[in-house]
Amino acid sequence: MARKKGFVSEINVTPFVDVMMVLLIIFMVTAPMMDSGLDVDLPQAKQVDNLPTDAEHLVLTVREDGTLFLDTYQVQLEELEERLSMLVKDKGRSLFLQADKSVPYGIVVDVMGRIKSAGIEKLGVIALPTTDSGKPAKK
């Protein structure tokens, strides 16, 4: 007497594992590229706190050539107050300033004055920590 073959109740996980391995490799390759920021040679300070890890803060960067970036988007100096008022003050976010150490002091003061005139009272400044020898600490 011939028996009828029924359904196989086993799950074949080989295709699932293959897809997961490919996704893992893709994320391992692309993750370091997503973390790259703007190239700024930061000054050093003895006491440095860590940046908050929440997404509710913006970083204003002043590069060596004087160009301004709000996070990764370039901003002209003339439109800085309007952008800061719209993106930082109105949304209740925190603002941090990072400037290349070779930027003239007058430009940094001008940018800080524009930040204050945009209505932002609290401003964090980003710097590299120093070691006891005065050299910058490794990241």
N, C-alpha and C positions, 0 to 999 in steps of 0.2 A: 504494500500500500504506500503510495507516494504522499509525503507530507507537504502541505503548503508552506512556502516560506513567508514568514511575517516580516514586519518592519524591524530594522536594526535599531536598538535603543541606545547605542553608544554615540557619543559626540566625538567628532574628529577635530581635535584642537590644533592640528598642524598648520592649517592656513591662518588661524588666529595668531599663533606664535610668530609666524613669518611676518605678518602685518605689524605686530607689535615691535619686532626687532628692527624693521625698516623705519618705523616712526621714532624709535629710540635713537637710532643713528642720525636721523635728520635733526632731531632736537639737540643732540650732542654737538653737531657741527654748527648749527645756527645760533645756539644760545650765547656763545662768546661774542658774536657779532651784534647781538641786540643790546649788550651792555656798554658798548663803546659810546662815549660821550664826546664832548668837545675837547680839543687839545688846548689845555691851559696850564701854564707853569705857575702853580699856586705858591704864594708866600708861606713862610713857616711861622708857627706860634707855639709857645710852651704849653698852653692849655687849650685843647681842642675837643669839643663834644662831637659825638656822631650825629650825622644827619638823621632826621626822622625817616622811617621806612614807609610811612603812609603815602598815598598818592595825592594828598591834599596840600602839597607844597610845590612851588615853582622855583626854578633856579635861573637867575639873571646872570649871564656870563659876559664879561668884558674881555675880549681877546687882545692879544698884543698889538694888533693893528687898529684897535679902537672899535671894531665891529661889536654889536650887541646881539645877544641871542637870549630869547626867553624860552627856556628849556632847549629845544633844538631848532626853533624857528627864529630866523633873523628879523630884527626889529630896528627900524631907524630911530635915531635919537629924538627926532621931532615928534614921533608918534608913541614914544615910550609911556608918557603919562596916561594917555588914553587907553592903551593896552593894559597897563597895570591896574588902572581903575576898574576896567571891565573884567579882567581875568583873576585879579587877586582880591581887591577890596570888596567888590560886589559879591563874590562867591565865598568870602571868609577864609581864603587860603593863606598860608604862610609864604613869605618870600625870602630867599637866600641869595646873596650876592657873592659871586666868585669872579675875581679879576686876576689877570696875569700879573705877576710881580713886576714886569717891566712896563706896565701901563703907567703913564704919568699920574701923579697924585691929583692933579687938577681935574682930569677926566673922571676919576673915581668920585671925587667930591661933587662934580656936576651931576653924575648919574644918581648919587645918593640924594642930592637936592631935588631932582625930578621925582624920585621915589617918594620923598616926603610930601611934595606938592601934589602927588596923586592921591594923598590921603592915607598912606600906609605908615603906621607908627612903629611897628615892630619889624626889624630887618635883621636877619642872621647873616653872618659873614663866614665864608668857607675858607679854611686854611689847612695846610698840612701840619701834622704834629712833628715836633723835633725830638730827637733823642738827646741824651745827656751830653753828647759830643757836639751838638749843634747841627748835625746833619739831619736831613729829613728821614723820618721813619719809613720803613717799607710798608706798602699797602697790603 
